[in-house]
Amino acid sequence: MIQDIREYIASVERDRPGDVLRIKEPVDPKYEITAHILELEKRRMYPILFFENVKGYDIPIVGNLFPTPDRVAYTLNTTKDKLFGEWLRREKEPLKPRLVSSGRVQDVVLVGDEVDCNMLPIPTHFEQDGGPYIGSGIFIAKDPDSGARNLSIHRLQLKEKNRFGTSLHSRRTLWNWQRIAEERGKPLEVAVVIGPPPIVTIASSWRGPAGQDELEIAGAFAGEPIEIVKCKTVDIEVPAQAEIVLEGEILPKVREPEGPLGEYTGYASHQSTQNVVTIRAITHRRKPIFHHITAGFTAEHEYLGGNMPRSPMIWKAVRDVVPTVKAVAFSASAPIRYFCYISIRKIHEGQPKQAALAALGADHGIKMVIVVDDDIDVHNENEVIWAVSTRSQADEDWTIIPNVMDSILDPSSKGGVSAKVIVDATKPLEGWKAEKATVPEEALVHARKNLGFA
């Protein structure tokens, strides 16, 4: 498995030439990186973008690594149709990382007065943003008690040369560890990794039991141990072949205004835990590359943080109560982490609601769960909406559950609390008379051949 973002880009360029687009013309990191991503997405195009000439900087920017299941499947050396199974299989086989004495991420070490994060081409994503934001920074921290390592991505607003604002609004592991350290009057040491091995970026979105060392999960996905080195100023290990690392700490009992930032909802979000990160050291490779994830309602931001990690987790939760679950997907048109689609082979009335309740319990960010029969492709939103339109009645098949924990970034929530909706769009087991109109498979095969789709 490739443990170097440069080798990874070269590999994609070799194997899938249309998947890498190099921009040689000067590009301003203020708004123009985002503009390129949005214009391509309007045309349903999702190449890796390599900005070779960033105005005011000698560090190039690369982005859009993981906007689609197809790209993630390529990274895991599998196919899109096998991705789900491979994810679930590999996460069961964690591999401890391999500590090495040195790594290219420490070719250059800057400490003390040398630390100036203005050297980095940190983009400003949207007009409404509070300033430049690192959207790809993978926080590595250790459990204050067990020492287990966690990987997670949190937004970072540049405020001063060695000071960032951040929001731990996911209310998950890093938020909890920071709270524990703060109660003890201590800062929480962190390393923020920019441009790690691509498999580490994928692992940073993994959802699983608290206490699992997530660098071991990265090794599981890679099929080999991740090489790590000790940081220079904090007691944390980082991928040896990363591009850039910011070593620092989240301050206890310090809060400062942070934001807004255009979030995955498509709105400029003022919601923030207002934490503060100070930087002790910057280490990087010679001539580093700045890996960037565009914020907002963009394909990579949504897929990496929403669909990819949540689907396997929810499938497992549903399978425990409804073993005949077939597939799980999220909406491609709404912020995908809010609308969840589940297909099942229904063998007993009441199973759709049971499946939906399991999904809601597994992920507090879901607002609506639509359950359909196994003849519906949940990855095809047109089919899901067709099932809702023709197989459900709102007074009998729609259920509203009030006052449930929600994402605080949802602008319609009331302080992180909202209503949840369950839609049973499955056919009743008895009394259903409508017959789905179909075309023989051999006719479809012939048509695909004639049209050049085969």
C-alpha positions as CSV (number, residue, x, y, z in Angstrom):
1,M,0.0,0.0,0.0
2,I,1.3,3.5,-0.9
3,Q,2.3,5.5,2.2
4,D,3.1,8.7,0.5
5,I,0.7,11.3,-1.0
6,R,3.1,12.1,-3.8
7,E,3.4,8.4,-4.9
8,Y,-0.4,8.1,-4.6
9,I,-1.0,11.0,-7.0
10,A,1.5,9.6,-9.4
11,S,-0.2,6.2,-9.2
12,V,-3.6,7.7,-9.9
13,E,-2.1,9.7,-12.8
14,R,-0.7,6.5,-14.2
15,D,-3.7,4.2,-13.7
16,R,-6.5,6.8,-14.2
17,P,-5.1,9.7,-16.2
18,G,-8.5,11.6,-16.3
19,D,-8.6,11.6,-12.5
20,V,-5.8,14.1,-12.0
21,L,-6.1,17.7,-13.2
22,R,-3.0,19.9,-12.9
23,I,-3.7,23.7,-12.8
24,K,-0.5,25.5,-13.9
25,E,-2.0,29.1,-14.0
26,P,-1.7,31.2,-10.8
27,V,-4.5,30.6,-8.4
28,D,-5.4,32.7,-5.3
29,P,-6.0,30.6,-2.2
30,K,-8.7,33.1,-1.2
31,Y,-11.9,31.7,-2.7
32,E,-10.4,30.5,-6.0
33,I,-9.6,27.0,-4.8
34,T,-13.2,26.5,-3.7
35,A,-14.4,28.1,-7.0
36,H,-12.5,25.4,-9.0
37,I,-14.1,22.6,-7.0
38,L,-17.6,24.0,-7.2
39,E,-17.4,24.6,-11.0
40,L,-16.3,21.1,-11.6
41,E,-19.0,19.6,-9.4
42,K,-21.6,21.5,-11.3
43,R,-20.5,19.4,-14.3
44,R,-20.3,16.2,-12.2
45,M,-16.6,16.1,-12.5
46,Y,-14.4,15.0,-9.5
47,P,-10.7,14.9,-10.4
48,I,-7.8,15.3,-8.0
49,L,-6.9,19.0,-8.4
50,F,-3.2,19.9,-8.2
51,F,-2.6,23.7,-8.0
52,E,1.0,24.1,-8.9
53,N,1.2,27.9,-8.7
54,V,-0.5,29.3,-5.6
55,K,-0.2,33.1,-5.5
56,G,2.1,34.3,-2.7
57,Y,3.4,30.9,-1.8
58,D,6.0,28.4,-3.0
59,I,3.9,25.5,-1.6
60,P,1.4,23.8,-4.1
61,I,-2.0,22.7,-3.0
62,V,-3.6,19.4,-3.8
63,G,-7.3,18.6,-3.1
64,N,-10.3,16.5,-4.0
65,L,-8.6,13.2,-3.2
66,F,-11.7,11.4,-2.0
67,P,-15.0,12.8,-3.4
68,T,-16.4,9.5,-4.6
69,P,-16.7,5.8,-3.6
70,D,-14.8,4.9,-6.7
71,R,-11.7,6.9,-5.6
72,V,-11.8,5.4,-2.1
73,A,-12.2,1.9,-3.6
74,Y,-9.1,2.5,-5.7
75,T,-7.1,3.6,-2.7
76,L,-8.1,0.4,-0.9
77,N,-7.2,-1.7,-3.9
78,T,-10.7,-2.9,-4.3
79,T,-13.8,-2.1,-6.5
80,K,-16.7,0.1,-5.7
81,D,-19.1,-2.8,-5.4
82,K,-16.8,-4.6,-2.9
83,L,-15.9,-1.4,-0.9
84,F,-18.5,-1.9,1.7
85,G,-17.5,-5.5,2.5
86,E,-13.8,-4.7,2.4
87,W,-14.2,-1.8,4.9
88,L,-16.0,-4.1,7.3
89,R,-13.5,-6.9,6.9
90,R,-10.4,-4.9,7.3
91,E,-11.5,-2.9,10.3
92,K,-11.5,-6.2,12.2
93,E,-7.8,-6.7,11.7
94,P,-6.0,-3.7,13.2
95,L,-2.2,-3.5,12.8
96,K,0.0,-1.7,15.2
97,P,2.0,1.1,13.6
98,R,5.8,0.7,13.2
99,L,7.9,3.3,15.0
100,V,10.9,4.5,12.9
101,S,13.8,6.7,13.9
102,S,13.3,9.3,11.2
103,G,10.9,10.4,8.5
104,R,10.7,12.8,5.7
105,V,8.0,14.8,7.6
106,Q,10.8,16.1,9.8
107,D,13.2,17.1,7.0
108,V,12.7,20.7,8.2
109,V,12.0,21.5,11.9
110,L,10.8,24.9,13.0
111,V,10.4,25.7,16.7
112,G,10.1,28.8,18.9
113,D,10.2,32.1,17.0
114,E,10.6,30.2,13.8
115,V,7.0,29.0,14.0
116,D,4.9,31.0,11.6
117,C,1.9,29.3,10.1
118,N,1.5,32.1,7.6
119,M,4.0,30.3,5.5
120,L,1.3,27.8,4.6
121,P,-1.1,28.5,1.7
122,I,-4.2,28.1,3.9
123,P,-7.3,28.8,1.8
124,T,-10.2,31.1,2.6
125,H,-13.1,28.9,1.4
126,F,-16.1,31.3,1.3
127,E,-16.9,35.0,1.4
128,Q,-18.7,34.6,4.8
129,D,-15.7,32.8,6.5
130,G,-14.0,34.3,9.5
131,G,-10.6,33.9,7.8
132,P,-8.3,31.3,6.3
133,Y,-9.2,27.7,7.4
134,I,-7.3,24.4,7.3
135,G,-10.0,21.9,6.3
136,S,-7.8,18.8,6.1
137,G,-5.9,18.9,9.3
138,I,-6.0,15.5,11.0
139,F,-5.7,15.9,14.8
140,I,-3.8,13.1,16.5
141,A,-4.3,13.0,20.2
142,K,-3.9,10.5,23.0
143,D,-6.5,9.4,25.6
144,P,-5.4,11.1,28.9
145,D,-5.8,7.8,30.6
146,S,-5.1,4.9,28.3
147,G,-2.8,6.6,25.8
148,A,-4.8,5.2,22.8
149,R,-4.5,7.4,19.7
150,N,-7.4,9.0,17.9
151,L,-7.6,10.5,14.4
152,S,-10.1,13.2,13.6
153,I,-10.5,16.2,11.3
154,H,-11.6,19.5,12.8
155,R,-11.6,22.9,11.2
156,L,-8.7,25.3,12.1
157,Q,-9.0,29.1,11.7
158,L,-5.7,30.8,11.5
159,K,-5.7,33.7,14.0
160,E,-2.1,34.5,14.6
161,K,1.2,33.0,13.4
162,N,1.1,30.2,16.1
163,R,-2.5,30.3,17.1
164,F,-5.7,28.8,15.7
165,G,-9.3,28.6,16.7
166,T,-11.1,25.3,16.3
167,S,-14.5,23.7,17.0
168,L,-14.9,20.2,18.4
169,H,-18.6,20.3,17.5
170,S,-18.8,16.6,16.6
171,R,-19.0,16.0,20.4
172,R,-17.0,12.8,19.9
173,T,-13.6,11.5,21.1
174,L,-11.4,14.6,20.8
175,W,-14.1,16.8,22.5
176,N,-14.4,14.3,25.3
177,W,-10.6,14.0,25.8
178,Q,-10.2,17.8,25.8
179,R,-13.0,18.0,28.4
180,I,-11.2,15.5,30.6
181,A,-7.8,17.2,30.3
182,E,-9.5,20.6,31.0
183,E,-11.2,19.3,34.2
184,R,-7.7,18.4,35.4
185,G,-6.4,21.9,34.5
186,K,-4.1,20.6,31.7
187,P,-3.8,21.3,28.0
188,L,-4.4,18.4,25.6
189,E,-1.4,17.8,23.4
190,V,-2.2,17.4,19.7
191,A,-0.4,17.0,16.4
192,V,-2.2,18.3,13.3
193,V,-1.2,16.3,10.2
194,I,-1.6,17.8,6.7
195,G,-0.9,15.5,3.8
196,P,-0.5,12.1,5.5
197,P,-0.5,8.9,3.6
198,P,-3.9,8.9,1.9
199,I,-5.0,5.7,3.8
200,V,-4.6,7.7,7.0
201,T,-7.0,10.4,5.8
202,I,-9.5,7.7,5.1
203,A,-9.0,6.1,8.5
204,S,-9.5,9.5,10.2
205,S,-13.2,9.2,9.3
206,W,-13.6,5.7,10.8
207,R,-16.4,5.2,13.3
208,G,-15.9,2.6,15.9
209,P,-15.5,1.7,19.6
210,A,-13.8,4.3,21.9
211,G,-10.4,3.2,22.9
212,Q,-9.4,1.7,19.6
213,D,-6.0,3.1,18.4
214,E,-7.0,4.5,15.1
215,L,-3.5,4.4,13.6
216,E,-4.0,0.7,14.0
217,I,-7.2,1.0,11.9
218,A,-5.2,2.9,9.3
219,G,-2.8,-0.1,9.2
220,A,-5.8,-2.4,8.9
221,F,-7.0,-0.5,5.8
222,A,-3.5,-0.4,4.4
223,G,-2.9,-4.0,5.0
224,E,0.5,-3.1,6.5
225,P,1.7,-1.1,9.5
226,I,1.8,2.7,9.2
227,E,5.3,4.0,9.7
228,I,5.4,6.7,12.5
229,V,7.9,9.0,14.1
230,K,7.9,10.8,17.5
231,C,7.1,14.5,17.4
232,K,9.7,17.0,18.5
233,T,7.8,18.9,21.2
234,V,4.7,16.8,22.1
235,D,4.3,13.2,23.2
236,I,2.6,12.0,20.0
237,E,3.6,9.9,17.0
238,V,2.7,11.0,13.5
239,P,3.0,9.3,10.0
240,A,6.6,9.5,9.0
241,Q,5.8,10.2,5.3
242,A,3.3,13.0,5.9
243,E,3.9,16.4,4.3
244,I,3.4,18.8,7.2
245,V,2.8,18.5,11.0
246,L,1.8,21.3,13.4
247,E,2.7,20.3,17.0
248,G,0.8,22.0,19.7
249,E,-1.9,21.9,22.4
250,I,-5.6,22.7,23.0
251,L,-5.6,25.2,25.8
252,P,-7.7,24.5,28.9
253,K,-10.4,27.0,30.0
254,V,-9.6,29.3,27.1
255,R,-12.4,30.2,24.6
256,E,-12.2,32.7,21.8
257,P,-14.6,33.6,19.0
258,E,-14.1,31.2,16.0
259,G,-15.9,31.2,12.7
260,P,-18.1,31.5,10.8
261,L,-17.2,28.8,8.2
262,G,-19.2,27.5,5.3
263,E,-20.1,24.0,6.6
264,Y,-21.4,20.8,5.1
265,T,-25.0,22.1,5.5
266,G,-24.3,24.7,2.8
267,Y,-24.6,27.5,5.3
268,A,-22.1,29.8,7.0
269,S,-22.0,28.3,10.5
270,H,-21.4,30.4,13.6
271,Q,-21.8,27.3,15.9
272,S,-18.5,26.6,17.6
273,T,-17.0,25.2,20.8
274,Q,-14.5,28.1,20.5
275,N,-11.4,26.1,21.5
276,V,-7.9,27.5,21.0
277,V,-4.9,25.6,19.6
278,T,-1.4,27.0,20.0
279,I,1.5,25.7,17.9
280,R,4.9,24.9,19.3
281,A,6.6,23.5,16.2
282,I,6.1,23.0,12.5
283,T,7.8,20.1,10.8
284,H,7.6,19.4,7.1
285,R,9.2,17.7,4.1
286,R,11.4,19.7,1.8
287,K,9.2,21.4,-0.7
288,P,6.0,20.2,1.0
289,I,2.6,19.8,-0.6
290,F,-0.4,21.3,1.2
291,H,-3.3,18.8,1.2
292,H,-6.7,20.6,1.2
293,I,-10.3,19.5,1.8
294,T,-12.8,22.2,0.6
295,A,-15.4,23.0,3.2
296,G,-19.1,23.5,2.5
297,F,-21.6,21.3,0.7
298,T,-18.9,19.8,-1.5
299,A,-18.6,16.1,-2.6
300,E,-15.3,15.3,-0.7
301,H,-16.4,17.1,2.5
302,E,-19.7,15.2,2.4
303,Y,-18.4,11.8,1.4
304,L,-15.3,11.7,3.5
305,G,-17.1,13.0,6.6
306,G,-20.6,11.6,6.0
307,N,-21.4,8.7,3.7
308,M,-18.1,6.7,3.7
309,P,-17.7,6.1,7.5
310,R,-21.4,6.1,8.4
311,S,-22.7,3.6,6.0
312,P,-20.8,0.5,7.3
313,M,-21.5,1.6,10.9
314,I,-25.2,1.9,10.4
315,W,-25.4,-1.2,8.3
316,K,-24.0,-3.2,11.3
317,A,-26.4,-1.5,13.7
318,V,-29.4,-2.3,11.5
319,R,-28.2,-5.9,10.8
320,D,-28.3,-6.6,14.5
321,V,-32.0,-6.1,14.7
322,V,-33.0,-6.7,11.0
323,P,-30.7,-9.4,9.6
324,T,-32.3,-9.1,6.1
325,V,-30.9,-5.6,5.6
326,K,-29.6,-5.3,2.1
327,A,-28.0,-1.8,1.7
328,V,-27.5,1.6,3.4
329,A,-26.9,4.9,1.6
330,F,-27.2,8.6,2.2
331,S,-28.8,11.3,0.2
332,A,-26.8,12.8,-2.7
333,S,-28.8,16.0,-2.9
334,A,-29.4,17.0,0.8
335,P,-26.5,17.2,3.2
336,I,-26.0,13.5,3.0
337,R,-25.5,12.8,6.7
338,Y,-29.1,14.0,7.4
339,F,-31.1,11.7,5.1
340,C,-30.5,7.9,5.4
341,Y,-31.9,5.3,3.0
342,I,-32.1,1.6,4.0
343,S,-33.3,-1.3,1.9
344,I,-34.4,-4.6,3.5
345,R,-36.1,-7.8,2.5
346,K,-39.1,-7.4,4.7
347,I,-40.4,-10.7,6.2
348,H,-42.4,-9.2,9.1
349,E,-44.5,-6.1,9.5
350,G,-42.8,-3.6,11.8
351,Q,-39.3,-4.4,10.6
352,P,-38.9,-1.1,8.6
353,K,-39.5,1.0,11.8
354,Q,-37.1,-1.3,13.8
355,A,-34.4,-0.8,11.2
356,A,-34.9,3.0,11.2
357,L,-34.8,3.2,15.0
358,A,-31.4,1.3,14.9
359,A,-30.0,3.8,12.4
360,L,-31.2,6.8,14.5
361,G,-29.6,5.3,17.5
362,A,-26.3,4.7,15.8
363,D,-25.9,8.3,14.4
364,H,-27.4,11.3,16.1
365,G,-26.9,13.4,13.0
366,I,-29.5,11.6,10.9
367,K,-32.8,13.5,10.7
368,M,-34.8,11.3,8.3
369,V,-34.6,7.5,7.6
370,I,-36.4,6.1,4.6
371,V,-36.8,2.3,4.5
372,V,-37.5,0.6,1.2
373,D,-37.9,-2.9,-0.2
374,D,-34.9,-4.8,-1.6
375,D,-36.0,-4.2,-5.2
376,I,-35.1,-0.5,-4.7
377,D,-31.5,0.7,-5.3
378,V,-30.8,3.0,-2.3
379,H,-27.9,4.5,-4.3
380,N,-30.4,5.8,-6.9
381,E,-32.3,8.6,-5.3
382,N,-34.9,8.6,-8.0
383,E,-35.9,5.1,-7.0
384,V,-36.0,6.0,-3.3
385,I,-38.3,8.9,-4.0
386,W,-40.4,6.8,-6.3
387,A,-40.9,4.3,-3.5
388,V,-41.8,7.0,-1.0
389,S,-44.3,8.4,-3.5
390,T,-46.0,5.1,-4.4
391,R,-45.5,2.9,-1.3
392,S,-46.3,5.2,1.6
393,Q,-49.1,7.3,3.1
394,A,-48.0,10.1,5.4
395,D,-50.8,9.4,8.0
396,E,-49.9,5.7,8.4
397,D,-46.3,5.3,7.3
398,W,-44.5,8.4,8.5
399,T,-43.5,8.7,12.1
400,I,-42.2,11.9,13.8
401,I,-40.1,11.5,17.0
402,P,-39.6,14.9,18.8
403,N,-36.8,16.2,20.9
404,V,-33.9,14.0,19.8
405,M,-30.2,14.9,19.9
406,D,-29.1,16.4,16.5
407,S,-26.0,18.0,14.9
408,I,-25.4,21.5,16.3
409,L,-24.5,22.6,12.8
410,D,-28.0,22.0,11.6
411,P,-29.3,25.6,11.4
412,S,-32.9,24.4,12.0
413,S,-32.1,22.5,15.2
414,K,-32.9,24.0,18.6
415,G,-29.5,23.9,20.4
416,G,-28.6,20.5,19.0
417,V,-32.1,19.0,19.4
418,S,-34.5,18.3,16.6
419,A,-37.3,16.0,15.5
420,K,-36.6,12.8,13.6
421,V,-38.7,11.3,10.8
422,I,-39.1,7.6,9.9
423,V,-40.7,6.8,6.5
424,D,-41.8,3.2,5.9
425,A,-41.8,3.1,2.1
426,T,-42.1,-0.7,1.9
427,K,-45.0,-2.7,0.4
428,P,-47.3,-4.4,2.9
429,L,-46.8,-8.2,3.0
430,E,-50.4,-8.8,2.2
431,G,-52.9,-7.1,-0.1
432,W,-50.4,-5.4,-2.4
433,K,-51.7,-5.6,-6.0
434,A,-49.6,-3.1,-7.9
435,E,-47.0,-4.7,-10.3
436,K,-43.8,-2.9,-11.1
437,A,-43.3,-2.3,-14.8
438,T,-40.1,-4.0,-16.0
439,V,-38.1,-4.7,-19.2
440,P,-36.4,-8.1,-19.8
441,E,-32.7,-8.1,-18.9
442,E,-31.7,-9.3,-22.4
443,A,-33.4,-6.3,-23.9
444,L,-31.5,-4.0,-21.6
445,V,-28.2,-5.8,-22.5
446,H,-28.9,-5.3,-26.2
447,A,-29.8,-1.6,-25.7
448,R,-26.6,-1.0,-23.7
449,K,-24.5,-2.6,-26.4
450,N,-26.2,-0.5,-29.2
451,L,-25.7,2.7,-27.2
452,G,-22.1,2.0,-26.4
453,F,-22.7,1.6,-22.7
454,A,-21.8,-2.1,-22.5
